[in-house]
C-alpha cells in the first residue's frame, strides 16, 4: 500500500469526511471505493466502445467454425 498526499479544498474534504462518516467507513475506505467505482466506469466505457465496433457478420463467421457437437455432461444444466 502506498501513501498519497493531496491538496484539496477544505469544503471538499469536509464533504468526503461527512459522507464517509455517514457510510460508517474511513476516508481512506471512501477514496478506495471511489477508485473502484472509477475502474468500473472505465470498464463499462471500454466495453461500449468495443461493442460499437462489433460486426454481426464477423461473429457469425466465427460461430461457423465451432463444431456442432453435444455438450459434455458437466456442461449440461
C-alpha positions in Angstrom: 0.0 0.0 0.0 1.2 3.5 -0.7 0.6 6.9 0.7 -0.9 9.7 -1.4 -0.9 13.3 -0.3 -3.5 15.6 -1.9 -4.3 19.2 -1.7 -8.0 19.6 -2.0 -10.3 22.5 -0.9 -11.4 22.3 2.7 -15.0 22.2 1.5 -14.4 19.0 -0.5 -12.5 17.4 2.4 -15.4 18.2 4.7 -17.9 16.7 2.3 -15.8 13.5 1.9 -15.5 13.3 5.7 -19.2 13.6 6.2 -20.1 11.1 3.5 -17.6 8.6 4.9 -18.9 9.1 8.4 -22.5 8.6 7.1 -21.4 5.4 5.5 -19.6 4.2 8.6 -16.2 4.0 6.8 -12.9 5.8 7.0 -11.9 8.5 4.5 -9.3 6.1 3.1 -12.0 3.4 2.5 -14.2 6.1 0.9 -11.5 7.1 -1.5 -10.6 3.5 -2.3 -14.3 2.7 -3.1 -14.4 5.8 -5.3 -11.4 4.4 -7.2 -13.1 1.1 -7.6 -16.2 2.9 -9.0 -13.9 4.7 -11.4 -12.5 1.4 -12.6 -16.0 0.0 -13.2 -17.0 3.1 -15.2 -13.8 2.9 -17.3 -14.5 -0.8 -17.9 -18.1 0.0 -19.0 -16.8 2.6 -21.4 -14.3 0.2 -22.9 -17.0 -2.5 -23.4 -19.3 0.0 -25.0 -16.5 1.2 -27.4 -15.8 -2.4 -28.3 -19.5 -3.1 -28.9 -19.7 -0.2 -31.3 -17.0 -1.9 -33.4 -18.9 -5.3 -33.4 -19.9 -6.9 -36.6 -22.7 -9.5 -36.7 -21.3 -10.8 -40.0 -17.9 -11.5 -38.4 -19.5 -13.0 -35.3 -21.5 -15.4 -37.5 -18.4 -16.3 -39.5 -16.6 -17.3 -36.3 -19.5 -19.3 -35.0 -19.5 -21.3 -38.2 -16.1 -22.6 -37.1 -17.4 -24.1 -33.9 -18.1 -27.8 -34.3 -21.6 -29.0 -34.0 -21.4 -31.4 -31.1 -23.3 -32.3 -27.9 -22.0 -30.6 -24.8 -20.1 -32.7 -22.2 -22.2 -33.9 -19.2 -20.6 -31.3 -16.9 -21.7 -28.5 -19.2 -25.4 -29.5 -19.1 -27.8 -27.7 -16.8 
